Amino acid sequence: MTDKEKYTQKLMDAVGGIDDKYVYEAQNYTPKKRMPGYVAAIIAAAASMFLIIGAALPLTFFSLSAMIKSGNAQNDAKDTAPQYQMEQSFSHTDAEKYDSLPQINGAALVWRTAERGYSFVPISESKAETLIASIGEGGEKPAEDDGISVWIRTEKGEYISPELKRSPGNVDCAVFEYSPEIAISDKAARMITDIINERG
């Protein structure tokens, strides 16, 4: 027997020793189907979007929460601002209301609103002088005309508005029409609020 025949014999013995189960599987083998490229791309895009949305949602909620807190803080600051409190005290006081200003003797705080007309509260001359001295301390322009006019009446019968710059033109012997030039200073607004609340 030649070497070639010996080799063939060994090969045949080896093939004959193979389990029939493996031979059957080999004969009926079907290759696994590969996922098409476009399906893999869609899955990758969906996963990316999920990650982006997952990262963005907490940031969005945090930003909205910060904006809401900021808005509430601004409202709280507005509610506690001396100007706002003063305006509220004007509208909630039980001081007498007049269609036209009556005769007043002595120093007084006088104001007029569109809804309530004229009102006044008697004050001491020292309070009138302190209020007059505070005119122009802030110096800021008023944010808007709130429709409230304010005057301080002195013992001498002079009317001066804390919403006008200190000048000879800001003194008259009666209430006078004006357009606000400056905002009432915080100090004066607090004093006015206290005067009205003491009366109310």
VOKE-129686 format. One record per residue (C-alpha): chain; y, z, x. Coordinates in Angstrom, 1 decimal, always signed. Example, Ala and Ser with C-alpha at 12.3 -4.5 7.8 and 13.67 -1.06 7.14 Angstrom:
REM residues 2
<pt><ch>A</ch><y>-4.5</y><z>+7.8</z><x>+12.3</x></pt>
<pt><ch>A</ch><y>-1.1</y><z>+7.1</z><x>+13.7</x></pt>
END
This chain:
REM residues 200
<pt><ch>A</ch><y>+0.0</y><z>+0.0</z><x>+0.0</x></pt>
<pt><ch>A</ch><y>+3.3</y><z>-1.0</z><x>+1.4</x></pt>
<pt><ch>A</ch><y>+6.3</y><z>+1.2</z><x>+1.6</x></pt>
<pt><ch>A</ch><y>+7.9</y><z>-0.7</z><x>-1.2</x></pt>
<pt><ch>A</ch><y>+5.0</y><z>-0.1</z><x>-3.5</x></pt>
<pt><ch>A</ch><y>+4.9</y><z>+3.6</z><x>-2.6</x></pt>
<pt><ch>A</ch><y>+8.6</y><z>+3.9</z><x>-3.5</x></pt>
<pt><ch>A</ch><y>+8.0</y><z>+2.1</z><x>-6.8</x></pt>
<pt><ch>A</ch><y>+5.1</y><z>+4.3</z><x>-7.6</x></pt>
<pt><ch>A</ch><y>+7.2</y><z>+7.5</z><x>-6.9</x></pt>
<pt><ch>A</ch><y>+10.0</y><z>+6.1</z><x>-9.0</x></pt>
<pt><ch>A</ch><y>+7.7</y><z>+5.4</z><x>-11.9</x></pt>
<pt><ch>A</ch><y>+6.2</y><z>+8.9</z><x>-11.7</x></pt>
<pt><ch>A</ch><y>+9.7</y><z>+10.4</z><x>-11.8</x></pt>
<pt><ch>A</ch><y>+10.7</y><z>+8.2</z><x>-14.7</x></pt>
<pt><ch>A</ch><y>+7.5</y><z>+9.1</z><x>-16.6</x></pt>
<pt><ch>A</ch><y>+8.3</y><z>+12.8</z><x>-16.1</x></pt>
<pt><ch>A</ch><y>+11.6</y><z>+12.6</z><x>-17.9</x></pt>
<pt><ch>A</ch><y>+11.7</y><z>+14.4</z><x>-21.3</x></pt>
<pt><ch>A</ch><y>+11.7</y><z>+11.9</z><x>-24.2</x></pt>
<pt><ch>A</ch><y>+14.6</y><z>+13.8</z><x>-25.8</x></pt>
<pt><ch>A</ch><y>+16.9</y><z>+12.7</z><x>-22.9</x></pt>
<pt><ch>A</ch><y>+15.7</y><z>+9.1</z><x>-23.1</x></pt>
<pt><ch>A</ch><y>+16.5</y><z>+9.0</z><x>-26.8</x></pt>
<pt><ch>A</ch><y>+20.0</y><z>+10.4</z><x>-26.3</x></pt>
<pt><ch>A</ch><y>+20.6</y><z>+7.8</z><x>-23.6</x></pt>
<pt><ch>A</ch><y>+19.5</y><z>+5.0</z><x>-25.8</x></pt>
<pt><ch>A</ch><y>+21.7</y><z>+6.2</z><x>-28.8</x></pt>
<pt><ch>A</ch><y>+24.7</y><z>+7.2</z><x>-26.7</x></pt>
<pt><ch>A</ch><y>+28.1</y><z>+6.5</z><x>-28.3</x></pt>
<pt><ch>A</ch><y>+31.2</y><z>+7.2</z><x>-26.2</x></pt>
<pt><ch>A</ch><y>+33.7</y><z>+9.7</z><x>-27.6</x></pt>
<pt><ch>A</ch><y>+36.8</y><z>+8.1</z><x>-29.2</x></pt>
<pt><ch>A</ch><y>+39.9</y><z>+8.7</z><x>-27.2</x></pt>
<pt><ch>A</ch><y>+43.1</y><z>+9.8</z><x>-29.0</x></pt>
<pt><ch>A</ch><y>+45.6</y><z>+6.9</z><x>-29.3</x></pt>
<pt><ch>A</ch><y>+48.7</y><z>+7.3</z><x>-27.2</x></pt>
<pt><ch>A</ch><y>+51.1</y><z>+7.3</z><x>-30.1</x></pt>
<pt><ch>A</ch><y>+49.2</y><z>+10.2</z><x>-31.7</x></pt>
<pt><ch>A</ch><y>+49.5</y><z>+12.2</z><x>-28.5</x></pt>
<pt><ch>A</ch><y>+53.3</y><z>+11.4</z><x>-28.4</x></pt>
<pt><ch>A</ch><y>+53.8</y><z>+12.6</z><x>-32.0</x></pt>
<pt><ch>A</ch><y>+52.0</y><z>+15.9</z><x>-31.3</x></pt>
<pt><ch>A</ch><y>+54.1</y><z>+16.4</z><x>-28.1</x></pt>
<pt><ch>A</ch><y>+57.3</y><z>+15.7</z><x>-30.0</x></pt>
<pt><ch>A</ch><y>+56.3</y><z>+18.1</z><x>-32.8</x></pt>
<pt><ch>A</ch><y>+55.5</y><z>+20.8</z><x>-30.3</x></pt>
<pt><ch>A</ch><y>+58.9</y><z>+20.3</z><x>-28.6</x></pt>
<pt><ch>A</ch><y>+60.7</y><z>+20.5</z><x>-31.9</x></pt>
<pt><ch>A</ch><y>+58.9</y><z>+23.7</z><x>-32.8</x></pt>
<pt><ch>A</ch><y>+59.8</y><z>+25.3</z><x>-29.4</x></pt>
<pt><ch>A</ch><y>+63.5</y><z>+24.2</z><x>-29.8</x></pt>
<pt><ch>A</ch><y>+63.7</y><z>+25.5</z><x>-33.4</x></pt>
<pt><ch>A</ch><y>+61.9</y><z>+28.7</z><x>-32.4</x></pt>
<pt><ch>A</ch><y>+64.5</y><z>+29.3</z><x>-29.6</x></pt>
<pt><ch>A</ch><y>+67.5</y><z>+28.3</z><x>-31.7</x></pt>
<pt><ch>A</ch><y>+66.8</y><z>+30.4</z><x>-34.8</x></pt>
<pt><ch>A</ch><y>+67.4</y><z>+33.8</z><x>-33.1</x></pt>
<pt><ch>A</ch><y>+70.6</y><z>+32.5</z><x>-31.5</x></pt>
<pt><ch>A</ch><y>+71.8</y><z>+31.2</z><x>-34.9</x></pt>
<pt><ch>A</ch><y>+71.1</y><z>+34.5</z><x>-36.6</x></pt>
<pt><ch>A</ch><y>+72.8</y><z>+36.4</z><x>-33.8</x></pt>
<pt><ch>A</ch><y>+75.9</y><z>+34.1</z><x>-34.0</x></pt>
<pt><ch>A</ch><y>+76.1</y><z>+34.4</z><x>-37.8</x></pt>
<pt><ch>A</ch><y>+75.7</y><z>+38.2</z><x>-37.5</x></pt>
<pt><ch>A</ch><y>+78.5</y><z>+38.3</z><x>-34.9</x></pt>
<pt><ch>A</ch><y>+80.8</y><z>+36.2</z><x>-37.1</x></pt>
<pt><ch>A</ch><y>+80.2</y><z>+38.4</z><x>-40.1</x></pt>
<pt><ch>A</ch><y>+80.9</y><z>+41.5</z><x>-38.1</x></pt>
<pt><ch>A</ch><y>+84.0</y><z>+39.9</z><x>-36.6</x></pt>
<pt><ch>A</ch><y>+85.3</y><z>+39.0</z><x>-40.1</x></pt>
<pt><ch>A</ch><y>+84.6</y><z>+42.5</z><x>-41.4</x></pt>
<pt><ch>A</ch><y>+86.4</y><z>+44.0</z><x>-38.4</x></pt>
<pt><ch>A</ch><y>+89.4</y><z>+41.7</z><x>-39.1</x></pt>
<pt><ch>A</ch><y>+89.5</y><z>+42.8</z><x>-42.7</x></pt>
<pt><ch>A</ch><y>+89.2</y><z>+46.4</z><x>-41.7</x></pt>
<pt><ch>A</ch><y>+92.0</y><z>+46.0</z><x>-39.2</x></pt>
<pt><ch>A</ch><y>+94.1</y><z>+44.3</z><x>-41.9</x></pt>
<pt><ch>A</ch><y>+93.4</y><z>+47.1</z><x>-44.4</x></pt>
<pt><ch>A</ch><y>+94.5</y><z>+49.7</z><x>-41.9</x></pt>
<pt><ch>A</ch><y>+97.6</y><z>+47.8</z><x>-40.5</x></pt>
<pt><ch>A</ch><y>+100.9</y><z>+49.7</z><x>-41.2</x></pt>
<pt><ch>A</ch><y>+102.4</y><z>+46.6</z><x>-42.9</x></pt>
<pt><ch>A</ch><y>+99.5</y><z>+46.2</z><x>-45.3</x></pt>
<pt><ch>A</ch><y>+99.5</y><z>+49.9</z><x>-46.1</x></pt>
<pt><ch>A</ch><y>+103.2</y><z>+49.8</z><x>-46.8</x></pt>
<pt><ch>A</ch><y>+102.9</y><z>+46.8</z><x>-49.1</x></pt>
<pt><ch>A</ch><y>+100.1</y><z>+48.6</z><x>-51.0</x></pt>
<pt><ch>A</ch><y>+102.2</y><z>+51.7</z><x>-51.4</x></pt>
<pt><ch>A</ch><y>+105.0</y><z>+49.6</z><x>-52.9</x></pt>
<pt><ch>A</ch><y>+102.7</y><z>+48.3</z><x>-55.5</x></pt>
<pt><ch>A</ch><y>+101.0</y><z>+51.6</z><x>-56.3</x></pt>
<pt><ch>A</ch><y>+103.9</y><z>+54.0</z><x>-56.4</x></pt>
<pt><ch>A</ch><y>+105.1</y><z>+55.6</z><x>-59.6</x></pt>
<pt><ch>A</ch><y>+108.8</y><z>+55.4</z><x>-58.6</x></pt>
<pt><ch>A</ch><y>+111.1</y><z>+54.3</z><x>-61.5</x></pt>
<pt><ch>A</ch><y>+111.3</y><z>+50.6</z><x>-62.1</x></pt>
<pt><ch>A</ch><y>+114.6</y><z>+48.8</z><x>-62.9</x></pt>
<pt><ch>A</ch><y>+115.5</y><z>+45.2</z><x>-63.9</x></pt>
<pt><ch>A</ch><y>+118.7</y><z>+45.6</z><x>-61.9</x></pt>
<pt><ch>A</ch><y>+119.4</y><z>+48.3</z><x>-59.4</x></pt>
<pt><ch>A</ch><y>+121.1</y><z>+51.4</z><x>-61.0</x></pt>
<pt><ch>A</ch><y>+123.8</y><z>+53.4</z><x>-59.4</x></pt>
<pt><ch>A</ch><y>+122.4</y><z>+55.4</z><x>-56.5</x></pt>
<pt><ch>A</ch><y>+124.0</y><z>+58.5</z><x>-54.9</x></pt>
<pt><ch>A</ch><y>+123.1</y><z>+59.4</z><x>-51.3</x></pt>
<pt><ch>A</ch><y>+120.5</y><z>+57.8</z><x>-48.9</x></pt>
<pt><ch>A</ch><y>+117.6</y><z>+56.0</z><x>-50.4</x></pt>
<pt><ch>A</ch><y>+114.8</y><z>+53.6</z><x>-49.7</x></pt>
<pt><ch>A</ch><y>+115.1</y><z>+50.6</z><x>-52.0</x></pt>
<pt><ch>A</ch><y>+112.7</y><z>+47.8</z><x>-52.6</x></pt>
<pt><ch>A</ch><y>+112.1</y><z>+44.9</z><x>-55.0</x></pt>
<pt><ch>A</ch><y>+108.9</y><z>+43.1</z><x>-55.9</x></pt>
<pt><ch>A</ch><y>+108.5</y><z>+40.1</z><x>-58.1</x></pt>
<pt><ch>A</ch><y>+106.1</y><z>+42.0</z><x>-60.5</x></pt>
<pt><ch>A</ch><y>+107.9</y><z>+45.3</z><x>-60.7</x></pt>
<pt><ch>A</ch><y>+111.6</y><z>+44.6</z><x>-60.1</x></pt>
<pt><ch>A</ch><y>+113.7</y><z>+47.2</z><x>-58.3</x></pt>
<pt><ch>A</ch><y>+112.5</y><z>+50.7</z><x>-57.3</x></pt>
<pt><ch>A</ch><y>+114.0</y><z>+53.4</z><x>-55.1</x></pt>
<pt><ch>A</ch><y>+113.2</y><z>+56.7</z><x>-53.6</x></pt>
<pt><ch>A</ch><y>+115.9</y><z>+59.2</z><x>-52.5</x></pt>
<pt><ch>A</ch><y>+115.6</y><z>+60.1</z><x>-48.8</x></pt>
<pt><ch>A</ch><y>+117.5</y><z>+62.3</z><x>-46.3</x></pt>
<pt><ch>A</ch><y>+120.2</y><z>+60.8</z><x>-44.2</x></pt>
<pt><ch>A</ch><y>+118.2</y><z>+61.6</z><x>-41.1</x></pt>
<pt><ch>A</ch><y>+115.3</y><z>+59.5</z><x>-42.4</x></pt>
<pt><ch>A</ch><y>+117.6</y><z>+56.7</z><x>-43.2</x></pt>
<pt><ch>A</ch><y>+119.1</y><z>+56.8</z><x>-39.7</x></pt>
<pt><ch>A</ch><y>+115.6</y><z>+56.9</z><x>-38.2</x></pt>
<pt><ch>A</ch><y>+114.5</y><z>+53.9</z><x>-40.2</x></pt>
<pt><ch>A</ch><y>+117.7</y><z>+52.0</z><x>-39.3</x></pt>
<pt><ch>A</ch><y>+117.1</y><z>+52.8</z><x>-35.6</x></pt>
<pt><ch>A</ch><y>+113.6</y><z>+51.3</z><x>-35.8</x></pt>
<pt><ch>A</ch><y>+115.0</y><z>+47.9</z><x>-36.9</x></pt>
<pt><ch>A</ch><y>+114.0</y><z>+45.1</z><x>-34.5</x></pt>
<pt><ch>A</ch><y>+111.6</y><z>+47.3</z><x>-32.5</x></pt>
<pt><ch>A</ch><y>+108.7</y><z>+44.9</z><x>-33.0</x></pt>
<pt><ch>A</ch><y>+110.8</y><z>+41.8</z><x>-33.1</x></pt>
<pt><ch>A</ch><y>+108.0</y><z>+39.6</z><x>-34.3</x></pt>
<pt><ch>A</ch><y>+108.6</y><z>+37.0</z><x>-36.9</x></pt>
<pt><ch>A</ch><y>+107.0</y><z>+37.8</z><x>-40.2</x></pt>
<pt><ch>A</ch><y>+103.7</y><z>+36.1</z><x>-40.8</x></pt>
<pt><ch>A</ch><y>+104.9</y><z>+35.0</z><x>-44.3</x></pt>
<pt><ch>A</ch><y>+107.3</y><z>+36.0</z><x>-47.0</x></pt>
<pt><ch>A</ch><y>+105.3</y><z>+38.6</z><x>-49.0</x></pt>
<pt><ch>A</ch><y>+107.9</y><z>+38.6</z><x>-51.9</x></pt>
<pt><ch>A</ch><y>+108.9</y><z>+42.1</z><x>-51.2</x></pt>
<pt><ch>A</ch><y>+112.6</y><z>+42.9</z><x>-50.3</x></pt>
<pt><ch>A</ch><y>+113.4</y><z>+46.2</z><x>-48.6</x></pt>
<pt><ch>A</ch><y>+116.7</y><z>+48.0</z><x>-48.0</x></pt>
<pt><ch>A</ch><y>+117.8</y><z>+51.3</z><x>-46.6</x></pt>
<pt><ch>A</ch><y>+120.8</y><z>+52.9</z><x>-48.3</x></pt>
<pt><ch>A</ch><y>+122.9</y><z>+55.2</z><x>-46.2</x></pt>
<pt><ch>A</ch><y>+125.0</y><z>+58.2</z><x>-47.4</x></pt>
<pt><ch>A</ch><y>+128.0</y><z>+56.0</z><x>-47.0</x></pt>
<pt><ch>A</ch><y>+126.6</y><z>+53.5</z><x>-49.5</x></pt>
<pt><ch>A</ch><y>+125.8</y><z>+50.7</z><x>-47.0</x></pt>
<pt><ch>A</ch><y>+122.6</y><z>+48.7</z><x>-47.6</x></pt>
<pt><ch>A</ch><y>+120.7</y><z>+47.5</z><x>-44.5</x></pt>
<pt><ch>A</ch><y>+117.4</y><z>+45.6</z><x>-44.5</x></pt>
<pt><ch>A</ch><y>+114.7</y><z>+46.4</z><x>-41.9</x></pt>
<pt><ch>A</ch><y>+113.6</y><z>+42.7</z><x>-42.2</x></pt>
<pt><ch>A</ch><y>+116.8</y><z>+41.4</z><x>-40.7</x></pt>
<pt><ch>A</ch><y>+118.0</y><z>+41.7</z><x>-37.1</x></pt>
<pt><ch>A</ch><y>+120.6</y><z>+44.4</z><x>-36.4</x></pt>
<pt><ch>A</ch><y>+124.0</y><z>+42.8</z><x>-36.8</x></pt>
<pt><ch>A</ch><y>+127.2</y><z>+43.2</z><x>-38.8</x></pt>
<pt><ch>A</ch><y>+125.8</y><z>+40.6</z><x>-41.2</x></pt>
<pt><ch>A</ch><y>+122.9</y><z>+43.0</z><x>-42.1</x></pt>
<pt><ch>A</ch><y>+125.2</y><z>+45.5</z><x>-43.8</x></pt>
<pt><ch>A</ch><y>+126.6</y><z>+45.3</z><x>-47.3</x></pt>
<pt><ch>A</ch><y>+127.8</y><z>+47.6</z><x>-50.0</x></pt>
<pt><ch>A</ch><y>+125.1</y><z>+46.5</z><x>-52.4</x></pt>
<pt><ch>A</ch><y>+121.6</y><z>+45.0</z><x>-52.3</x></pt>
<pt><ch>A</ch><y>+121.7</y><z>+41.4</z><x>-51.2</x></pt>
<pt><ch>A</ch><y>+119.4</y><z>+38.4</z><x>-51.1</x></pt>
<pt><ch>A</ch><y>+117.8</y><z>+37.5</z><x>-47.7</x></pt>
<pt><ch>A</ch><y>+115.0</y><z>+35.6</z><x>-46.1</x></pt>
<pt><ch>A</ch><y>+113.0</y><z>+37.8</z><x>-43.6</x></pt>
<pt><ch>A</ch><y>+113.9</y><z>+37.2</z><x>-40.0</x></pt>
<pt><ch>A</ch><y>+111.6</y><z>+39.8</z><x>-38.4</x></pt>
<pt><ch>A</ch><y>+108.6</y><z>+41.9</z><x>-39.4</x></pt>
<pt><ch>A</ch><y>+109.2</y><z>+45.5</z><x>-40.3</x></pt>
<pt><ch>A</ch><y>+108.1</y><z>+47.5</z><x>-37.2</x></pt>
<pt><ch>A</ch><y>+104.8</y><z>+49.4</z><x>-37.4</x></pt>
<pt><ch>A</ch><y>+106.8</y><z>+52.7</z><x>-36.9</x></pt>
<pt><ch>A</ch><y>+109.1</y><z>+51.9</z><x>-39.8</x></pt>
<pt><ch>A</ch><y>+106.2</y><z>+50.7</z><x>-42.0</x></pt>
<pt><ch>A</ch><y>+104.4</y><z>+54.0</z><x>-41.4</x></pt>
<pt><ch>A</ch><y>+107.6</y><z>+56.0</z><x>-42.2</x></pt>
<pt><ch>A</ch><y>+108.1</y><z>+54.0</z><x>-45.4</x></pt>
<pt><ch>A</ch><y>+104.5</y><z>+54.5</z><x>-46.5</x></pt>
<pt><ch>A</ch><y>+104.8</y><z>+58.2</z><x>-45.9</x></pt>
<pt><ch>A</ch><y>+108.1</y><z>+58.4</z><x>-47.8</x></pt>
<pt><ch>A</ch><y>+106.5</y><z>+56.6</z><x>-50.8</x></pt>
<pt><ch>A</ch><y>+103.3</y><z>+58.6</z><x>-50.7</x></pt>
<pt><ch>A</ch><y>+105.2</y><z>+61.9</z><x>-50.6</x></pt>
<pt><ch>A</ch><y>+107.0</y><z>+60.8</z><x>-53.7</x></pt>
<pt><ch>A</ch><y>+103.9</y><z>+59.3</z><x>-55.4</x></pt>
END
